[in-house]
Amino acid sequence: MTQQLSILVQTPAHSQVAGTLSYLSELALAPGTLVRVPLGRRETLGIVWDAASHTLAEVDASRLRRSPAHSTPWRR
């Protein structure tokens, strides 16, 4: 089942991309999980976030890599 994930990524201030980005994934990833996601023509490090998003991108599940989830206090 496809899920929408809110991913927080670091972007340059001049990029006009703010907040979290949404990606579709077949993987169920917990908030706090570090992932590599496509952003433009490159891949960047992101973290699965609790917040809603405004931008939607289709992601091949094979491009997401799991790592242990970070706790809620760590994400605050």
ZADO-1210 file (C-alpha; in nm, 4 decimals, padded with zeros to 6 digits):
<atoms>
<atom x="00.0000" y="00.0000" z="00.0000" code="MET" pos="1"/>
<atom x="00.1387" y="00.3392" z="-00.0987" code="THR" pos="2"/>
<atom x="00.1861" y="00.5871" z="00.1839" code="GLN" pos="3"/>
<atom x="00.2525" y="00.9602" z="00.1796" code="GLN" pos="4"/>
<atom x="00.5573" y="01.0529" z="00.3872" code="LEU" pos="5"/>
<atom x="00.6460" y="01.4030" z="00.5051" code="SER" pos="6"/>
<atom x="01.0220" y="01.4423" z="00.4679" code="ILE" pos="7"/>
<atom x="01.2241" y="01.7309" z="00.6075" code="LEU" pos="8"/>
<atom x="01.5288" y="01.8156" z="00.3937" code="VAL" pos="9"/>
<atom x="01.7848" y="02.0941" z="00.4062" code="GLN" pos="10"/>
<atom x="01.7527" y="02.3345" z="00.1129" code="THR" pos="11"/>
<atom x="01.9257" y="02.6635" z="00.0300" code="PRO" pos="12"/>
<atom x="01.7364" y="02.9725" z="00.1484" code="ALA" pos="13"/>
<atom x="01.7172" y="03.1068" z="-00.2087" code="HIS" pos="14"/>
<atom x="01.5446" y="02.7879" z="-00.3349" code="SER" pos="15"/>
<atom x="01.1987" y="02.8950" z="-00.2107" code="GLN" pos="16"/>
<atom x="01.1424" y="02.5372" z="-00.0894" code="VAL" pos="17"/>
<atom x="01.0344" y="02.5459" z="00.2741" code="ALA" pos="18"/>
<atom x="00.8808" y="02.3053" z="00.5200" code="GLY" pos="19"/>
<atom x="00.8485" y="01.9359" z="00.4583" code="THR" pos="20"/>
<atom x="00.8186" y="01.7672" z="00.1210" code="LEU" pos="21"/>
<atom x="00.5818" y="01.4775" z="00.0559" code="SER" pos="22"/>
<atom x="00.6956" y="01.1569" z="-00.1074" code="TYR" pos="23"/>
<atom x="00.4950" y="00.8463" z="-00.1932" code="LEU" pos="24"/>
<atom x="00.6487" y="00.5203" z="-00.0739" code="SER" pos="25"/>
<atom x="00.5610" y="00.1542" z="-00.0435" code="GLU" pos="26"/>
<atom x="00.7607" y="00.1482" z="00.2815" code="LEU" pos="27"/>
<atom x="00.5994" y="00.2331" z="00.6152" code="ALA" pos="28"/>
<atom x="00.8645" y="00.4487" z="00.7839" code="LEU" pos="29"/>
<atom x="00.8337" y="00.5861" z="01.1368" code="ALA" pos="30"/>
<atom x="00.8852" y="00.9573" z="01.2089" code="PRO" pos="31"/>
<atom x="01.2524" y="01.0135" z="01.2837" code="GLY" pos="32"/>
<atom x="01.3782" y="00.7683" z="01.0214" code="THR" pos="33"/>
<atom x="01.6673" y="00.9008" z="00.8122" code="LEU" pos="34"/>
<atom x="01.6208" y="00.8521" z="00.4368" code="VAL" pos="35"/>
<atom x="01.7873" y="00.9514" z="00.1101" code="ARG" pos="36"/>
<atom x="01.5382" y="01.1107" z="-00.1270" code="VAL" pos="37"/>
<atom x="01.5582" y="01.2595" z="-00.4760" code="PRO" pos="38"/>
<atom x="01.5548" y="01.6399" z="-00.4859" code="LEU" pos="39"/>
<atom x="01.5841" y="01.7846" z="-00.8330" code="GLY" pos="40"/>
<atom x="01.8731" y="01.6128" z="-01.0109" code="ARG" pos="41"/>
<atom x="02.0391" y="01.4909" z="-00.6915" code="ARG" pos="42"/>
<atom x="01.9759" y="01.2799" z="-00.3844" code="GLU" pos="43"/>
<atom x="01.9779" y="01.4373" z="-00.0407" code="THR" pos="44"/>
<atom x="01.9485" y="01.3244" z="00.3183" code="LEU" pos="45"/>
<atom x="01.6093" y="01.3737" z="00.4800" code="GLY" pos="46"/>
<atom x="01.4215" y="01.2712" z="00.7909" code="ILE" pos="47"/>
<atom x="01.0650" y="01.1412" z="00.8071" code="VAL" pos="48"/>
<atom x="00.8660" y="01.4092" z="00.9914" code="TRP" pos="49"/>
<atom x="00.5270" y="01.4300" z="01.1633" code="ASP" pos="50"/>
<atom x="00.4132" y="01.7461" z="00.9809" code="ALA" pos="51"/>
<atom x="00.1929" y="01.7738" z="00.6724" code="ALA" pos="52"/>
<atom x="00.3416" y="01.8817" z="00.3427" code="SER" pos="53"/>
<atom x="00.2636" y="02.0908" z="00.0365" code="HIS" pos="54"/>
<atom x="00.4760" y="01.9343" z="-00.2393" code="THR" pos="55"/>
<atom x="00.4218" y="01.5817" z="-00.3713" code="LEU" pos="56"/>
<atom x="00.6821" y="01.3670" z="-00.5476" code="ALA" pos="57"/>
<atom x="00.6594" y="01.0046" z="-00.6598" code="GLU" pos="58"/>
<atom x="00.9515" y="00.8009" z="-00.5247" code="VAL" pos="59"/>
<atom x="01.0612" y="00.4526" z="-00.6189" code="ASP" pos="60"/>
<atom x="01.0724" y="00.2585" z="-00.2894" code="ALA" pos="61"/>
<atom x="01.4118" y="00.1167" z="-00.3838" code="SER" pos="62"/>
<atom x="01.5564" y="00.4701" z="-00.3546" code="ARG" pos="63"/>
<atom x="01.4622" y="00.4980" z="00.0142" code="LEU" pos="64"/>
<atom x="01.7063" y="00.3493" z="00.2617" code="ARG" pos="65"/>
<atom x="01.6109" y="00.2690" z="00.6211" code="ARG" pos="66"/>
<atom x="01.7963" y="00.3665" z="00.9343" code="SER" pos="67"/>
<atom x="01.6816" y="00.3461" z="01.2976" code="PRO" pos="68"/>
<atom x="01.4030" y="00.5923" z="01.3838" code="ALA" pos="69"/>
<atom x="01.4908" y="00.8918" z="01.6024" code="HIS" pos="70"/>
<atom x="01.2761" y="00.9531" z="01.9092" code="SER" pos="71"/>
<atom x="01.0140" y="01.2271" z="01.9393" code="THR" pos="72"/>
<atom x="01.2290" y="01.4378" z="02.1795" code="PRO" pos="73"/>
<atom x="01.5148" y="01.4287" z="01.9272" code="TRP" pos="74"/>
<atom x="01.2860" y="01.5715" z="01.6562" code="ARG" pos="75"/>
<atom x="01.1653" y="01.8631" z="01.8718" code="ARG" pos="76"/>
</atoms>
